[in-house]
Amino acid sequence: MVGYAFMGAAHSQGWRTAGRVFDLPLRPRLAAVAGRDGAAVRAAAAQHGWAAAETDWRALVARDDVQLVDICTPGDSHAEIAVAALDAGKHVLCEKPLANSVAEAEAMASAAERARARGQTAMVGFNYRRVPAIAYARRLIAEGRLGTLRHLRLAYLQDWLVDPDFPLTWRLRREHAGSGALGDLGAHIVDLAQHLAGEPVTGVSALAETFVRERPLPAGDPGRRGRVTVDDAALFTGRLASGALASFEATRMAAGRKNALRLEINGERGSLAFDMERLNELSFHDHTEPPASSGFRRILVTEPDHPYLDAWWPPGHGLGYEHTFVHQARDLLLAVAGGAPAAPSFADGLQVQRVLAAVEESAEKNAVYTPVPVPA
Ligand SMILES: NC(=O)c1ccc[n+]([C@@H]2O[C@H](COP(=O)([O-])OP(=O)(O)OC[C@H]3O[C@@H](n4cnc5c(N)ncnc54)[C@H](O)[C@@H]3O)[C@@H](O)[C@H]2O)c1
């Protein structure tokens, strides 16, 4: 694993737990973690259960006891590490957004395609696909319970940038993060829209804004401020290939909303609604039922028949955020063991990247409708 802070801790949790909860053909072994600061990476290895520590990701990729490289660094290093790891014969899990640009994502998807021919697997860390309620929503849509989809309404709202004195960390600098709320949060809801609907976004019309344009430099430069070079919020509408319409909101300035990933999907036979702040629940309205007794009902997604739940606790005992990373590790290990392609693939990550690029282009032109290139 490369990088050991927020996602590094969450992924470590996933790798440590997956083989103990699920019956898997492969058991992960936490061989080595890489960072840039020797003392800090050794401490992280001890805390998170990694057997060895490296201070250069290239040394990690070169190790014979590493078969899979898990990339948990900011977007500016994803392409270089992923392509090197794939070319060195390793399987790869890469955090989202796949890259900081479409060109980088294309190079990564090509490397993954070449690697696939050699039996390697590459997956993007769109972990929200692994929330059981969202996986169950996907199942209901695929079974036709919603019929033809008309509207998808997705929002991902957080509030940690409301404070104008929050420091100018890497997430607020284009050269490191690629974009702001758009790539950080918008990438997740674009992936979910395309995954749940089973079809690509084909065009967008977007507005984006940076509300706080200067922030204090992180520790070490007291009193100095620097320019924010990414969006604080991005709002956009889009069309899906089938003609369904979608709306998206990504912001880190929604005071009081902590991790409110919300979606509602309306089809001709019914609707689904979900809120990550109540992640064990899915709301479902079956529009084919008699109007007098129909309406949204709350499904507690903790039954053994629900996705991933047969390996966990008795009904009603509930899962949380960290379990998405256990499920991600499980799904990736099953793909590696079965020689099957993993989803979301790097090609899926590239398609999200194309949507993000179209959103930025549209926002620069004050919401001019901008098509998204969709491969045949
Ligand atoms: N799936 C999710 O829900 C989710 C949530 C948060 C972040 N992310 C993604 O995960 C990635 C990391 O985000 P984070 O929140 O963990 O950030 P973070 O700042 O908490 O951690 C980043 C880590 O990468 C290390 N790092 C940076 N450059 C490096 C390099 N060249 N070599 C080795 N280590 C390097 C840093 O030292 C740090 O340990 C980003 O792509 C982000 O978009 C995904």
The ligand as a MOL file (V3000), in Angstrom:
LIG
                    3D

  0  0  0     0  0            999 V3000
M  V30 BEGIN CTAB
M  V30 COUNTS 44 48 0 0 0
M  V30 BEGIN ATOM
M  V30 1 N -13.0040 6.3340 -1.4570 0
M  V30 2 C -13.2150 7.3370 -0.6270 0
M  V30 3 O -14.2630 7.4550 -0.0210 0
M  V30 4 C -12.1260 8.3410 -0.4190 0
M  V30 5 C -12.1320 9.1790 0.7100 0
M  V30 6 C -11.0770 10.0580 0.8940 0
M  V30 7 C -10.0550 10.1180 -0.0260 0
M  V30 8 N -10.0840 9.3210 -1.1400 0 CHG=1
M  V30 9 C -8.9940 9.3770 -2.1350 0
M  V30 10 O -7.8590 8.7110 -1.5920 0
M  V30 11 C -6.6510 9.3560 -1.9940 0
M  V30 12 C -5.8790 9.7690 -0.7500 0
M  V30 13 O -6.7050 10.6240 0.0280 0
M  V30 14 P -6.5680 10.6640 1.6390 0
M  V30 15 O -7.8230 11.2700 2.1330 0
M  V30 16 O -6.1350 9.3530 2.1650 0 CHG=-1
M  V30 17 O -5.4000 11.7280 1.7690 0
M  V30 18 P -4.4480 11.9300 3.0100 0
M  V30 19 O -3.8600 13.2950 2.8580 0
M  V30 20 O -5.1410 11.5670 4.2720 0
M  V30 21 O -3.3050 10.8420 2.7450 0
M  V30 22 C -2.4580 10.8790 1.6220 0
M  V30 23 C -1.2210 10.0510 1.9210 0
M  V30 24 O -0.4020 9.9700 0.7450 0
M  V30 25 C 0.9510 10.2230 1.1130 0
M  V30 26 N 1.6730 10.6140 -0.0860 0
M  V30 27 C 1.4730 11.7010 -0.8530 0
M  V30 28 N 2.3040 11.6690 -1.9210 0
M  V30 29 C 3.0390 10.5240 -1.8080 0
M  V30 30 C 4.0510 9.9270 -2.5740 0
M  V30 31 N 4.5090 10.4960 -3.7020 0
M  V30 32 N 4.5950 8.7450 -2.1510 0
M  V30 33 C 4.1280 8.1610 -1.0140 0
M  V30 34 N 3.1650 8.6840 -0.2500 0
M  V30 35 C 2.6310 9.8490 -0.6350 0
M  V30 36 C 0.8390 11.2500 2.2160 0
M  V30 37 O 2.0110 11.3560 2.9470 0
M  V30 38 C -0.3360 10.6500 3.0090 0
M  V30 39 O 0.1030 9.5700 3.8090 0
M  V30 40 C -7.0840 10.5080 -2.8900 0
M  V30 41 O -7.0560 10.0870 -4.2180 0
M  V30 42 C -8.5240 10.7770 -2.4650 0
M  V30 43 O -9.3170 11.3390 -3.4910 0
M  V30 44 C -11.0860 8.4360 -1.3260 0
M  V30 END ATOM
M  V30 BEGIN BOND
M  V30 1 1 1 2
M  V30 2 2 2 3
M  V30 3 1 2 4
M  V30 4 1 4 5
M  V30 5 2 4 44
M  V30 6 2 5 6
M  V30 7 1 6 7
M  V30 8 2 7 8
M  V30 9 1 8 9
M  V30 10 1 8 44
M  V30 11 1 9 10
M  V30 12 1 9 42
M  V30 13 1 10 11
M  V30 14 1 11 12
M  V30 15 1 11 40
M  V30 16 1 12 13
M  V30 17 1 13 14
M  V30 18 2 14 15
M  V30 19 1 14 16
M  V30 20 1 14 17
M  V30 21 1 17 18
M  V30 22 2 18 19
M  V30 23 1 18 20
M  V30 24 1 18 21
M  V30 25 1 21 22
M  V30 26 1 22 23
M  V30 27 1 23 24
M  V30 28 1 23 38
M  V30 29 1 24 25
M  V30 30 1 25 26
M  V30 31 1 25 36
M  V30 32 1 26 27
M  V30 33 1 26 35
M  V30 34 2 27 28
M  V30 35 1 28 29
M  V30 36 1 29 30
M  V30 37 2 29 35
M  V30 38 1 30 31
M  V30 39 2 30 32
M  V30 40 1 32 33
M  V30 41 2 33 34
M  V30 42 1 34 35
M  V30 43 1 36 37
M  V30 44 1 36 38
M  V30 45 1 38 39
M  V30 46 1 40 41
M  V30 47 1 40 42
M  V30 48 1 42 43
M  V30 END BOND
M  V30 END CTAB
M  END
